[in-house]
Amino acid sequence: MPPPPLHVAIDGRLFGGKSGGIEQVVIGLVDALSHLTDGHERYTILAYPKSHDWLAPYVRGPCRMLLATAVRGRPSTQGQSVRALPGAPPRIPPFRREPTLSLRARRRANLSTSDGTLERLNVDVVHFVLQRAFFTEVPSIYHPHDLLHRHLPHLLTRRERAKRDVMLGSFCHQARVVSVTSSWVKRDLTAQFGTPPEKIAVVPLTGSLGAYQPPTDAELAATRAKFALPDAFAFYPAQTWPHKNHLALLDAIAHLRDHHNLRVPLICSGHQNHFYPTIQKRIADLNLTDQVHFPGFITPNELRALYQLCRCVVIPTLFEAASGPLNEAFMAGAPAACSNVTSLPEQAADAALVFDPRDPAAIATAIARLWTDPTLRRTLADKGRARVARWTWARAARHFRALYRQIGGRALTAEDRAMLGATPDI
């Protein structure tokens, strides 16, 4: 009698419209898993009851959605409920903690423990795609997207740093496999937390544009009209976190106007969080109100349309595990320029211009080159399409499926073994 299907849970519990790039990662993964019909797996996608419409269109095939009223986790009080789980890690596991954080601060992180829903569903493997997770008896894959709090600590409060330190360290310790987006993050995770390299799987991710239908001419026209778009503009899609570095980008746009007599309209989409008023003040101070537009969070069709309509994409981020917008620009054929930080130079290779994100004049120079040189734009667009072709969600989903099978103790195919043994190219 054949074994039952391998049952994998994917934690996709996000509030739509507020989670930026992580939301795009969940959409890309779920859409790709929904197309994996050649295996013996079934996938349960955890979603919030009051925020699941954004994900529902991509849940098909072997996937089903569970509105997770029960799988909410409960705070672990002084670690007692964590210790009650057989096989769960200790409350403060052995990882390289930030030395300035006190034991009391780490204890206040209030990590959560499964309420038993996954265990009762006989889930074989749970994939925590988000940095937030919970303690569970179910074998897990955990994806710590980046260690921003270790590299730019001044951008977070002491309490926020403590929570991230304990959360990422604890769930990396719990996981059977820790998945990361690039070799740079793998090296960083080992250096910062002491996570064994053999426990870390590099699974390159890409943009989610492949999950969306290409915009029609009517949709392009509607997007242009809705946002009153100029004929040409630069585009930056990112939530307004301080490390996304909108302020330096605004300084660069003003520099082009004031020192090069070059007026470049700028569109910046993405959820507007607590830092947005600071950005608004800089726009006013630089007298850029008529040149810069922040439309907020936009629909998938509008996002794809903006990539297609823009003259160039500019990504001045100060820290990134890997840039979803850069891959999306490559997919859309939009010429791009990006920061020279973390994994981005490896990701960009020769398919995008790179610049120092702390130097507005350097950002301005890159924008000017893209803005004024159509031959350069065509060359970069062609190179970008070729570069991103090696990183697809279909390939990432098959890589994750190989990991699910390995963790779940199922037989591996030749393709699975090749995926698990492949050398990452980013």
Secondary structure by P-SEA (a helix, b strand, c coil): cccccbbbbbcccccccccaaaaaaaaaaaaaaaacccccbbbbbbbbccccccccccccccbbbbccccccccccccccccccccccccccccccccccccaaaaaacbbbbbccccccccccbbbccccbbbbccccbbbbccccccccccccccaaaaaaaaaaaaaaaaaccbbbbccaaaaaaaaaacccccccbbbbbbbbcccccccccaaaaaaaaaaacccccbbbbbccccccccaaaaaaaaaaaaccccbbbbbbbbcccccaaaaaaaaaaaacccccccccccccaaaaaaaaaaccccccccccccccaaaaaaaaacccbbbbccccccccccccccccccccaaaaaaaaaaaaccaaaaaaaaaaaaaaaccccaaaaaaaaaaaaaaaacccccaaaaaaaaccccc
